[in-house]
Amino acid sequence: MVKKRNRRRRRRAQRGFMAWALWKKVLAIAGGTLVLLTTAGVAFAASKLGKLETTTLDTDKLNISTEIEHNETGYLNVALFGLDSRDGSLSSGERSDTIIIASLNRQTKEVKLCSVFRDTLLQQPDGSYNKANAAYSTDDAEGAIAMLNKNLDMDIQHYVTVNFNALVDVIDELGGIELDLTGEEVFWTNGYCTETSRVTGKSTTELTKPGKQLLDGVQATSYCRIRYTQGDDFKRAERQRTVLQEVVNKAQKADLSTINRIIDKVFPKIATNFTLTEILAYAKDAFDYSLTEMEGFPFDKTTATLTDVGSSVIPEGFEDNVTKLHNFFFGNDGYTPSSIVKSIGYEIQSYTAGNVTDEDPSVYEIPEESYYYGENSGATTENNDSTYTSDAENAQNGSTLPENGSTNSSGGETTEIPETGTDNEAGFGDNQNNITE
């Protein structure tokens, strides 16, 4: 009996050992597979991220205020720069046509965007005062971030820079985005399309009517660049945020093959100081974040033409504007402006009081002759005899989109359209329709 019991125990032990060994093998195989997949994933990600233009920033030079208690773990603040670069350059020498601060709440997964109007008078890295977009051209991304941190009491340590070619590619790969355009916006979008098409080497078609419609990359990017409608540059910044929101919404629904194509095309046109480790860490939660609110800084403002600067956006009550910015991003967390922000507010007030001029602001501006359709842009267009009538405008005043030498009436305002060959800021020619390569 004893021998039988011992044999049964040995058999049970053997079966138990064999079962354990089987599970051990299964776990080992699964674990090994997971390691291989993870390693392959990192290698794949590394190969993709190798396409990015990566940089490092000296955090000691970013002007992060020691007077302010920054919530470094609760939020990730990122500066987004869009460069007005025709040659694909992502470095200094180019002004940042678009400046947006994105603040990601790590707990709620909410993202808020605030444009800093590019013509906003702010203190530059060298202590002088100029438009916000000047900092990137003189001191690259590091200087532009330092400028934002110093003027706005922010803690920004990361950035992403693109030229507008990248935006065209993203939108095209997503199959276009849907936007609602006024008749006036259609007219100016068609104008900007010529230059955008020439620079990117991509063809597009002329928009023929206002209203909600699907825009391709060239059209949507050109829409972002409009600055000659009611609302001027403030409206342009709003358009940029709208396009960015539509891109994010559509990208979050895109399949992996689409995302892969976007990465291959767009990453070579992006500069950033995000590391591979950081990108992988944030990427796993990317689809959990939602874009909730968008604003523009300064909230309270006026405009003036300043000597040696040109048309500028002047914050009215600088400290109050910076406080509103912090409340927008972080809620009422007890923020009070630092001594640096108070000093800058006083200096802006003094500077504007002594430097307002009645001169034509165009003498201070970077020439924009090549931004629009026409012979000066070097683009090719066809079917010059085609015009259309905006139903919305016809209902109001019976106007149509202008031909050369006429005027465009929209919203009660009139925009002069110079004739071909004249020396004008817009640089129009007589070709207004289909844009080709």
C-alpha positions in Angstrom: 0.0 0.0 0.0 2.8 2.3 0.9 4.6 1.7 -2.4 1.4 2.3 -4.4 0.8 5.6 -2.6 4.4 6.6 -3.3 4.0 5.8 -7.0 0.8 7.8 -7.2 2.6 10.8 -5.5 5.5 10.6 -7.9 3.2 10.5 -10.9 1.2 13.5 -9.5 4.5 15.3 -8.9 5.7 14.4 -12.4 2.4 15.6 -13.9 2.7 18.8 -11.9 6.3 19.4 -12.9 5.4 18.7 -16.6 2.4 21.1 -16.3 4.7 23.8 -14.7 7.3 23.2 -17.3 4.7 23.6 -20.1 3.4 26.9 -18.6 7.0 28.0 -18.1 7.7 27.3 -21.8 4.5 29.2 -22.8 5.5 32.2 -20.7 9.0 32.1 -22.0 7.8 32.0 -25.6 5.3 34.8 -24.9 7.8 36.8 -23.0 10.4 36.4 -25.7 7.9 37.3 -28.4 6.9 40.4 -26.4 10.5 41.4 -26.1 11.1 40.9 -29.8 8.0 42.9 -30.7 8.9 45.7 -28.3 12.4 45.8 -29.6 11.2 45.8 -33.2 8.7 48.5 -32.3 11.4 50.7 -30.8 13.7 50.0 -33.7 10.8 50.9 -36.1 10.1 54.1 -34.2 13.7 55.0 -34.1 14.0 54.6 -37.8 11.0 56.8 -38.3 12.1 59.4 -35.8 15.5 59.5 -37.4 13.8 61.4 -40.2 13.2 64.3 -37.8 15.6 67.2 -37.4 16.4 66.9 -33.7 18.1 69.4 -31.5 18.9 70.0 -27.9 18.0 73.1 -25.8 20.0 74.6 -22.9 17.4 74.8 -20.2 19.5 77.4 -18.4 18.9 79.7 -21.3 15.1 79.3 -21.5 14.2 82.1 -19.1 12.0 79.9 -16.9 11.0 82.2 -14.0 12.1 81.1 -10.5 9.4 83.4 -9.0 6.6 81.3 -10.3 5.6 77.9 -9.0 5.3 75.9 -12.2 3.3 72.7 -12.2 5.9 70.7 -14.1 4.3 67.2 -13.6 0.7 68.2 -14.3 1.2 69.9 -17.6 3.3 69.6 -20.7 3.7 72.9 -22.5 5.0 72.9 -26.1 5.8 75.8 -28.4 4.6 75.2 -32.0 6.3 77.3 -34.7 5.3 77.5 -38.3 8.0 79.1 -40.4 7.6 81.2 -43.5 10.3 79.2 -45.3 10.3 78.6 -49.0 13.5 76.6 -49.1 12.5 74.1 -46.4 14.8 75.7 -43.8 13.9 75.1 -40.1 16.5 77.2 -38.5 17.2 80.8 -37.6 16.9 83.4 -40.4 13.2 82.7 -40.9 10.4 84.5 -39.0 7.8 82.3 -37.3 4.7 83.0 -39.2 2.7 81.0 -36.7 3.3 80.8 -32.9 1.1 78.6 -30.9 1.5 77.4 -27.3 0.0 74.0 -26.6 -0.6 73.0 -23.0 -1.4 69.3 -22.4 -3.1 68.5 -19.1 -1.6 65.0 -18.2 -4.4 64.2 -15.8 -7.5 65.2 -17.7 -6.0 64.5 -21.2 -7.2 67.9 -22.4 -5.2 70.1 -24.8 -5.6 73.9 -25.0 -4.1 76.0 -27.7 -3.3 79.7 -27.6 -1.9 81.6 -30.6 0.6 84.4 -29.8 -0.2 86.9 -32.5 3.0 87.2 -34.6 3.0 91.0 -34.6 2.7 91.3 -30.8 5.2 93.7 -29.3 7.3 91.7 -26.9 10.8 91.9 -25.4 13.3 90.1 -27.5 16.2 87.9 -26.3 18.6 90.9 -26.6 16.3 93.1 -24.4 15.0 95.2 -27.3 11.4 95.3 -28.4 10.1 93.9 -31.6 7.3 91.7 -33.0 7.0 88.2 -31.4 7.9 86.5 -34.7 11.3 88.2 -34.9 12.8 86.1 -32.1 13.0 82.9 -34.1 14.8 84.6 -37.0 17.6 86.0 -34.7 17.9 83.3 -32.1 16.4 80.1 -33.4 13.9 78.0 -31.5 15.8 78.3 -28.2 15.7 82.1 -28.3 12.0 82.1 -29.4 11.1 79.8 -26.4 13.1 81.9 -24.0 11.2 85.0 -25.4 7.8 83.3 -24.7 8.9 82.1 -21.2 10.2 85.5 -20.2 7.3 87.6 -21.5 4.6 85.2 -20.4 5.9 83.6 -17.2 5.6 80.2 -18.9 7.6 76.9 -18.4 8.1 75.8 -22.0 10.9 73.3 -22.6 9.8 71.6 -25.7 9.1 72.8 -29.3 8.0 71.5 -32.7 8.8 73.6 -35.8 7.4 73.0 -39.3 7.4 74.8 -42.6 4.1 75.1 -44.4 5.1 72.4 -46.9 4.6 69.9 -44.0 1.0 71.0 -43.5 0.2 70.5 -47.1 1.5 66.9 -47.0 -0.4 66.0 -43.8 -3.7 67.3 -45.1 -3.3 65.6 -48.5 -2.5 62.2 -46.8 -5.6 62.6 -44.6 -7.8 63.1 -47.7 -8.3 66.8 -47.2 -10.2 68.6 -44.4 -13.7 70.2 -44.4 -13.8 74.0 -43.8 -16.6 76.6 -44.1 -15.4 79.6 -46.2 -16.9 83.0 -46.9 -16.8 84.4 -50.4 -14.0 86.7 -49.4 -12.0 83.8 -48.0 -12.5 81.9 -51.2 -11.1 84.8 -53.2 -7.9 85.2 -51.1 -7.4 81.4 -50.7 -7.3 81.1 -54.5 -4.8 84.0 -54.5 -2.4 82.3 -52.0 -2.8 79.0 -53.8 -0.5 80.0 -56.6 2.5 80.6 -54.4 1.8 77.7 -52.2 1.5 75.4 -55.2 4.8 76.8 -56.7 6.7 76.3 -53.5 5.4 72.8 -52.7 5.3 71.6 -56.3 1.8 70.4 -55.9 -1.2 71.2 -58.1 -4.6 72.2 -56.9 -7.9 73.5 -58.4 -9.6 76.9 -57.9 -12.4 77.1 -55.3 -15.5 78.2 -57.0 -18.0 79.0 -54.3 -18.2 79.8 -50.6 -19.6 77.5 -47.9 -18.6 74.2 -46.3 -16.4 72.1 -48.6 -13.4 69.7 -48.7 -10.1 71.5 -49.2 -6.8 69.8 -50.2 -3.4 70.5 -48.7 -2.6 73.5 -50.9 -6.0 75.1 -50.4 -6.2 74.6 -46.7 -2.6 75.9 -46.1 -3.4 78.9 -48.3 -6.5 79.5 -46.2 -4.3 79.6 -43.1 -2.2 82.3 -44.7 -4.9 84.9 -45.4 -4.4 88.2 -43.7 -6.4 90.6 -45.8 -9.9 90.0 -44.6 -11.9 91.6 -41.9 -10.1 90.7 -38.6 -6.6 90.9 -40.3 -3.9 88.9 -38.5 -6.2 88.0 -35.6 -8.5 86.2 -38.0 -5.6 84.5 -39.6 -4.5 83.1 -36.2 -8.0 81.8 -35.7 -8.0 80.1 -39.1 -4.7 78.4 -38.2 -6.2 77.0 -35.0 -9.3 75.9 -36.9 -7.2 74.0 -39.5 -5.0 72.5 -36.8 -8.1 71.3 -34.9 -9.6 69.7 -38.1 -6.2 68.0 -38.8 -6.1 66.6 -35.3 -9.7 65.3 -35.4 -9.1 63.6 -38.7 -5.7 62.2 -37.8 -7.1 60.5 -34.7 -9.5 58.5 -37.0 -6.8 57.6 -39.5 -5.6 54.0 -40.0 -2.0 53.0 -39.4 -1.0 53.0 -43.1 -2.1 56.6 -43.4 -0.2 57.6 -40.3 2.9 55.7 -41.6 2.7 57.7 -44.9 2.3 61.0 -43.0 5.4 60.1 -40.9 7.5 59.3 -44.0 6.5 62.5 -45.8 6.3 65.0 -42.9 9.0 64.1 -40.4 11.8 65.3 -42.7 10.1 68.7 -42.6 9.9 68.9 -38.7 12.5 70.1 -36.1 12.0 69.3 -32.4 13.9 68.6 -29.2 11.6 65.8 -28.1 13.7 62.6 -27.6 12.9 59.1 -28.8 12.0 58.1 -25.2 9.7 61.1 -24.7 8.0 60.6 -28.0 7.3 56.9 -27.3 6.0 57.8 -23.9 3.6 60.4 -25.1 2.6 58.5 -28.3 0.9 55.7 -26.4 -1.6 58.2 -25.0 -1.9 60.3 -28.1 -5.4 59.2 -29.0 -6.6 59.8 -25.4 -6.1 63.5 -25.6 -8.7 65.9 -26.9 -8.4 69.4 -28.1 -10.8 71.5 -26.0 -10.2 75.2 -26.1 -8.4 77.7 -28.3 -7.6 81.4 -27.8 -5.3 84.2 -28.9 -2.8 86.3 -27.0 -3.1 89.2 -26.2 -6.7 89.0 -25.2 -7.1 92.8 -24.8 -5.2 94.7 -27.5 -4.8 97.6 -29.8 -2.7 98.2 -32.9 -0.3 100.9 -33.9 2.5 101.5 -36.4 5.8 101.8 -34.5 9.0 103.4 -35.7 11.5 100.7 -36.8 9.0 97.9 -36.1 5.9 98.6 -38.3 2.3 97.4 -37.7 2.2 96.0 -34.2 -0.2 94.4 -31.8 0.0 96.2 -28.5 -1.3 94.4 -25.3 -3.6 96.6 -23.3 -2.7 96.0 -19.7 0.2 93.6 -20.1 0.0 92.0 -16.6 -3.7 91.4 -17.0 -3.2 89.7 -20.3 -0.5 87.4 -19.0 -2.8 86.6 -16.0 -5.6 85.7 -18.4 -3.3 83.4 -20.3 -2.4 81.5 -17.1 -6.0 81.3 -16.1 -6.9 80.0 -19.6 -4.3 77.2 -19.4 -4.2 76.3 -15.7 -7.3 77.7 -14.1 -7.3 80.1 -11.2 -4.3 78.6 -9.5 -3.3 81.8 -7.6 -0.9 83.0 -10.3 0.5 86.6 -9.9 2.8 88.2 -12.5 6.5 88.0 -11.8 8.6 91.1 -11.4 10.0 90.5 -14.9 6.5 90.6 -16.4 5.6 93.7 -14.5 8.8 95.4 -15.8 8.1 94.4 -19.4 4.5 95.7 -19.1 5.9 99.1 -18.0 8.5 99.1 -20.7 6.0 98.2 -23.5 3.8 101.1 -22.3 6.7 103.5 -22.4 8.0 102.2 -25.7 4.7 102.6 -27.5 4.1 106.0 -26.1 7.3 107.3 -27.7 7.5 105.4 -31.0 4.1 105.7 -32.7 4.5 107.0 -36.2 2.2 108.0 -39.0 4.4 106.5 -41.7 3.1 103.9 -44.1 3.6 100.6 -42.2 4.6 98.8 -45.4 8.0 100.4 -45.3 8.8 98.2 -42.3 7.3 95.0 -43.5 9.1 92.1 -45.2 7.9 92.2 -48.9 5.1 89.8 -49.7 5.0 90.2 -53.5 5.4 86.4 -54.1 2.7 85.3 -51.7 -0.2 85.6 -54.0 -1.3 84.6 -57.5 0.1 86.6 -60.4 3.1 86.9 -62.7 5.4 87.9 -59.8 4.9 84.5 -58.1 6.2 82.5 -61.0 3.2 80.1 -60.8 1.2 79.0 -63.8 -2.6 79.3 -63.9 -5.2 78.7 -66.5 -8.7 79.7 -67.5 -8.3 83.4 -66.7 -11.8 84.3 -67.8 -13.6 82.4 -65.1 -15.2 84.3 -62.2 -18.0 83.3 -59.9 -20.7 85.1 -57.9 -21.1 84.5 -54.2 -24.7 83.7 -53.4 -24.3 85.1 -49.9 -22.9 88.4 -51.2 -25.4 88.6 -54.0 -28.2 88.4 -51.5 -26.6 91.4 -49.7 -25.3 93.6 -52.3 -25.2 91.9 -55.7 -21.4 91.9 -55.9 -19.1 89.3 -57.5 -15.6 88.3 -56.9 -13.4 91.0 -58.6 -11.5 90.9 -61.8 -8.2 92.9 -62.0 -8.6 96.5 -61.5 -12.0 96.1 -59.8 -12.9 96.0 -56.2 -14.2 93.2 -54.0 -16.9 94.1 -51.6 -17.4 91.8 -48.7 -18.9 92.5 -45.3 -19.1 96.2 -46.1 -15.4 96.6 -46.8 -13.7 97.1 -50.1 -10.4 95.6 -51.2 -8.5 97.1 -54.1 -7.2 94.6 -56.6 -4.2 96.1 -58.5 -3.8 95.4 -62.2 -1.1 93.2 -63.7 2.4 94.7 -63.7 1.7 97.4 -61.1 4.1 97.7 -58.2 1.9 96.5 -55.4 2.2 94.6 -52.2 -0.1 91.7 -53.3 1.7 91.2 -56.6 -1.4 90.2 -58.5 -1.4 89.2 -62.1 -4.3 88.4 -64.4 -4.4 84.7 -63.7 -6.9 83.7 -61.1 -8.0 80.2 -61.5 -6.7 76.6 -61.8 -3.3 76.2 -60.2 -0.9 73.8 -61.7 2.6 72.5 -61.0 
